């Protein structure tokens, strides 16, 4: 089976979805349409069974052919303490892409994304920050949260130790760090340097339209159903539509239908100053 040989490991809300989309357009790169596979990082508790190695490779990478680079984009690999070493043990020559964003902006954007996903239920960002200690103690956790750690906004954006784990595991030659502001300011240049890092033709030109804009759901009940459908629906889906990638594509289409683009309000200045000082 084809195995991934590069990983976009995070950070959350730092342009990774756009980067994976743009990289997937290159003829020498394969990356699944479904992000956040989260095969690595065994220290992160999840509420659904972890994939076996055979499932991971078959469901997500069975459509790869002879591309020079095959990638996995999962932003929680950066946050988890074990993913770096687990990836190195599994693919020691892998190339690692890390994208970082101003922590305050990343936290605020992540809160909005989790509200959309159904992982967060506290609508007010400041209140969600204040709930972190309760949540670390197992209180005030949403019923459908994929794993509690994604609600620890401050911890998620403490990048120094996270990046350090990948540098220690792979060395500087195999790790590329991209700043979100640079990616936004000159997407073509950052994309070209990323292709060079991955060792594929850097002259390839991709379209750089906006990917993963801020959004809200039209109907929360429909979104909750799509996020975690009943077991009998999942079984029917496996019987009628074989292949995880195919089912994931249908799920994304349904979620798109239930989505409304919605600009995010400007973060309150006093709260921004307090978070910067923290």
C-alpha positions in Angstrom: 0.0 0.0 0.0 1.1 3.6 -0.6 2.2 5.3 2.6 2.3 9.1 3.2 5.7 10.7 3.0 4.8 14.2 4.1 2.6 15.6 6.8 0.9 18.9 7.3 0.8 18.8 11.1 -0.8 22.1 12.1 -1.4 24.5 13.6 -5.2 24.8 13.7 -6.7 27.7 11.8 -3.3 28.7 10.3 -4.1 28.1 6.6 -3.5 24.3 6.5 -6.8 23.6 4.7 -5.9 26.0 1.9 -2.4 24.6 1.7 -3.5 21.0 1.5 -6.0 22.0 -1.2 -3.4 23.8 -3.2 -0.9 21.0 -2.8 -3.4 18.4 -3.9 -3.7 20.2 -7.3 -0.1 19.5 -8.1 0.3 16.5 -10.5 3.1 15.0 -8.4 1.3 15.3 -5.1 -1.6 13.2 -3.7 -3.4 14.3 -0.5 -6.9 13.1 0.5 -9.8 15.5 0.3 -10.6 14.6 3.9 -8.3 16.3 6.5 -8.0 15.5 10.2 -7.4 11.8 9.8 -5.7 11.8 13.2 -4.1 8.4 12.9 -1.1 9.4 14.9 -1.1 10.9 18.4 -2.1 8.0 20.6 -2.2 10.2 23.7 -5.2 12.1 22.3 -8.5 10.5 23.5 -11.2 10.3 20.8 -14.8 9.2 21.0 -14.6 7.0 17.9 -12.5 3.9 17.4 -9.0 4.6 16.2 -8.2 3.4 12.7 -6.0 0.4 12.2 -3.0 0.9 9.9 -4.7 -1.1 7.2 -7.8 1.1 7.4 -5.7 4.3 7.4 -3.9 3.3 4.3 -6.8 1.8 2.5 -9.5 4.4 3.2 -7.4 7.5 2.6 -4.6 6.6 0.3 -6.0 3.8 -2.0 -6.5 6.4 -4.8 -2.8 7.4 -4.8 -0.8 6.1 -7.8 2.7 7.1 -8.7 2.8 10.6 -7.2 6.2 11.6 -5.7 4.6 13.0 -2.6 1.7 11.6 -0.6 0.4 13.7 2.3 -1.7 13.6 5.4 -3.0 16.9 6.7 -4.0 16.7 10.4 -3.6 19.8 12.6 -3.8 18.0 15.9 -0.5 16.2 15.2 1.2 19.4 16.3 -0.6 19.6 19.6 -0.4 16.0 20.7 2.8 15.0 22.5 3.3 11.7 20.9 2.5 12.3 17.2 6.0 13.5 16.2 7.8 10.5 17.5 5.1 8.1 16.2 5.3 9.6 12.7 9.1 9.3 12.8 9.0 5.7 13.8 6.6 5.0 11.0 8.2 7.1 8.3 11.6 8.5 9.4 12.2 10.2 6.1 8.9 12.1 6.1 8.8 15.8 5.4 6.9 18.0 7.9 5.0 21.2 7.1 4.0 23.4 10.1 1.9 26.5 9.6 1.7 29.0 12.5 -0.6 32.0 13.1 -0.7 34.8 15.7 -2.0 32.9 18.7 -4.8 35.3 19.6 -6.2 35.3 16.0 -5.8 31.5 15.9 -7.8 31.0 19.1 -10.6 33.3 18.0 -10.8 31.6 14.6 -10.7 28.1 16.2 -13.6 29.0 18.5 -15.7 30.0 15.5 -14.7 26.8 13.7 -15.6 24.6 16.6 -19.0 26.3 17.0 -19.6 25.5 13.3 -18.5 21.9 13.7 -20.6 21.3 16.8 -17.6 20.6 19.1 -18.2 23.9 21.0 -21.5 25.1 22.6 -20.4 28.3 24.4 -21.1 31.0 21.8 -19.3 33.8 23.6 -15.5 33.5 23.0 -14.5 35.1 26.4 -16.8 32.8 28.3 -15.3 29.8 26.4 -11.9 30.9 27.5 -13.1 31.2 31.1 -14.4 27.6 30.9 -11.0 26.1 30.2 -10.2 25.1 33.8 -13.6 23.5 34.3 -13.1 21.6 31.0 -9.7 20.4 32.0 -11.4 18.9 35.1 -14.0 17.2 32.9 -16.8 19.7 33.5 -18.8 21.8 31.0 -17.8 19.6 28.1 -20.1 19.5 25.1 -21.7 16.1 24.5 -20.5 15.9 20.9 -17.0 17.2 21.3 -14.5 15.0 19.3 -12.0 15.2 22.1 -11.8 17.7 25.1 -8.3 19.0 24.4 -9.5 20.9 21.3 -11.3 23.3 23.7 -8.1 24.2 25.6 -7.6 27.3 23.4 -4.6 28.8 25.2 -2.7 25.5 25.3 -3.3 24.8 21.6 -1.6 28.0 20.6 1.6 27.6 22.7 3.7 26.7 19.8 7.3 26.6 21.1 7.3 23.1 22.6 5.0 21.8 19.8 7.4 22.8 17.1 10.3 21.7 19.1 9.0 18.1 19.3 9.0 17.9 15.5 12.4 19.5 15.1 13.8 17.1 17.7 12.3 14.1 15.9 13.1 15.0 12.3 15.7 17.8 12.2 15.7 21.1 10.6 16.2 19.8 7.0 12.9 17.8 7.2 10.7 20.5 8.8 9.4 23.7 7.1 7.7 26.3 9.2 5.3 28.7 7.4 3.8 31.8 9.0 0.1 32.5 8.2 0.8 36.2 7.5 3.4 35.3 4.9 1.1 32.8 3.3 -1.7 35.4 3.0 0.6 38.2 1.8 2.3 36.2 -1.0 0.6 32.9 -1.4 2.3 32.1 -4.7 5.8 32.6 -3.3 5.1 30.5 -0.2 3.5 27.8 -2.3 6.5 27.7 -4.6 9.0 27.4 -1.7 6.8 24.6 -0.3 7.0 22.7 -3.6 10.8 23.1 -3.6 10.9 21.8 0.0 8.9 18.7 -1.0 11.1 18.1 -4.0 8.4 18.5 -6.8 8.3 20.8 -9.8 8.1 24.4 -8.3 7.0 25.9 -11.6 3.5 24.4 -11.3 0.9 27.2 -11.0 -2.3 26.6 -9.0 -5.4 28.8 -8.5 -5.4 30.3 -5.0 -9.1 31.0 -4.3 -10.2 31.4 -0.7 -10.6 28.0 1.1 -12.4 27.4 4.4 -13.8 30.9 5.1 -15.6 31.7 8.3 -19.1 30.1 8.3 -22.1 29.2 10.4 -24.7 26.4 10.1 -28.2 26.9 8.7 -29.7 24.2 10.9 -27.9 22.9 14.0 -29.8 19.6 14.2 -28.8 18.7 10.7 -25.2 19.6 11.5 -25.2 17.4 14.6 -26.7 14.5 12.6 -24.0 14.9 9.9 -21.3 15.1 12.6 -22.2 11.9 14.3 -25.0 10.0 12.6 -26.6 6.9 14.3 -24.8 3.6 14.0 -27.5 2.2 11.6 -27.0 5.2 9.2 -23.2 4.6 9.2 -23.7 0.9 8.5 -26.1 1.7 5.6 -23.6 4.2 4.3 -20.9 1.6 4.2 -23.1 -0.8 2.4 -24.5 1.7 -0.2 -21.4 3.8 -0.7 -18.1 1.8 -0.3 -14.9 3.7 0.4 -14.3 6.2 3.1 -13.3 8.9 0.7 -16.6 8.6 -1.2 -18.6 8.8 2.0 -16.5 11.7 3.2 -17.2 13.5 -0.1 -20.9 13.0 0.3 -20.8 14.2 3.9 -18.9 17.4 2.9 -21.4 18.1 0.2 -24.3 17.8 2.7 -22.5 20.0 5.2 -21.8 22.6 2.4 -25.6 22.7 1.7 -26.2 23.3 5.4 -23.6 26.1 5.5 -23.9 29.9 5.3 -20.8 32.1 4.9 -20.7 34.6 7.7 -18.0 37.2 8.5 -16.5 36.9 12.0 -17.0 39.9 14.3 -13.9 41.9 15.3 -12.5 40.6 18.5 -13.2 43.1 21.4 -10.0 45.2 21.8 -9.8 44.9 25.6 -10.0 41.1 25.4 -7.3 41.1 22.6 -5.0 43.2 24.8 -5.5 40.9 27.7 -4.8 37.8 25.7 -1.6 39.3 24.2 -0.4 40.1 27.7 -1.1 36.6 28.8 
